[in-house]
Amino acid sequence: MIPTKKKSYYDTETKFIRTVYGDGTMATTSSRSGIPMAGDQTTRLVNKDGSYSIEYIGYPSAARKRWRNVIHESLEVRWRWIWLFACISLPLSWLIFALIFYVFSYFHGDFRMPIQAWIPGIGPREGNATSSDAAPAPATEQQQQINPCIANVHGLLSLFLFSLETQETVGYGYRYVTEECMSVIVVLCIQIVFGAVLQACFCAVIWARMLRPKRRGQEILFSRQACVGLNDKNELCLMFRMSDTSGTFLVTSAVRLYVAVKKRIEGAPAMFSFQLYHMHMGEENGRDKVLFLWPTVAYHVIDHRSPIYEYSREDLQKAQLEFIAVAEGIVESTGLTTQTRTSYLPTEIQWGYRFRPMNFCNKGEASKVTTQYEDFDSMVPVATPDCSAKEWDEKRTVVKSMKRFDSVENLYKNVLLSNSNNMALRKNATDRTRPNTISKFSTSN
């Protein structure tokens, strides 16, 4: 009896359509391929978008980690935080050095002496630093003998402008440092070096962010689900589809596959460990190199080297596994490496399916190959044994052995028929023990 469908909803996190039936069972369906999935999702190590879902406990806090690796964190933050930090740090540095200059100028008495300035079109003018609207006071003989630390400054605002002009190398020339105060000269040198380093850091971060191929890695697509089926050589394979949608070429692109096995720790039911195994991966030829000219299916041949060699269909559905796929390559225009990741749980692996072909030839004048991305996640069922790859190889070995004997027997038959004049050779062929060998295999089975 087929249970009645009770409720269907779309999971925005996993992009799957979940259907709850009246008897409490649940079926999960991919929103793109439409192939039902068994069971529900479990905790992932790597999310579908490639991010990690691992939290470290007992490690230094996030703030301490950021301060320990400022360069890396500056490349990971969003653009708005970079611009916000630039808009705050630059004026703040101007203000800090302006306050330092203000302290030296204040204790030196620069604000208590008249200022002589050259005004274009007017000439020299004497004024009081404390009040620009008051009448100019004549300078005493003692005041005329004292030079200020910084010429043509009369308050914090003018020192802020002097600090800005110095650090940003504006070079107006109206305010300048004299030889009167050595401490001010030292602070001036420190500010020049600090300003150069700060601007160099901003330029390096912005340039590195612009060259980072982070968005380039997001243009490599993975199929929502993987599948297990027989290839053209009748070998059990784990398959998933990849595609590069950018239109640019990736140099030395490769794909790798890992499986994380979750194991419980004896004596601690709430704790477990992960063991990571590498799986030879690539295209159908078994190599790790991939050419992203069109959507390609990556194959992992489940042989004696595979960690899932002894897993049957039922074992795979019950296993605590996570397959982590990694695709990487070098961007041709920048020479930087880009990488993208995804993962597949046992509930996202369809047994007995293969991916539907996507490439069709367009017979128009352009004669180009047309790719239909509507079938990117589409699969077709294929005849696949439910046993493990180990059991399947053992059965294939027996079948191949029997076929080898049959071919030898046919060869003997053809040779004997072609040499009809040699009756003795035909008699020897009739007396051979080949039928006994076949009967042995048939009896053992």
Summary of the structure (lengths in Angstrom):
residues: 445
radius of gyration: 38.8
end to end distance: 37.7
largest distance: 143.2
contacts: 1145
relative contact order: 0.10
helix: 36%
strand: 28%
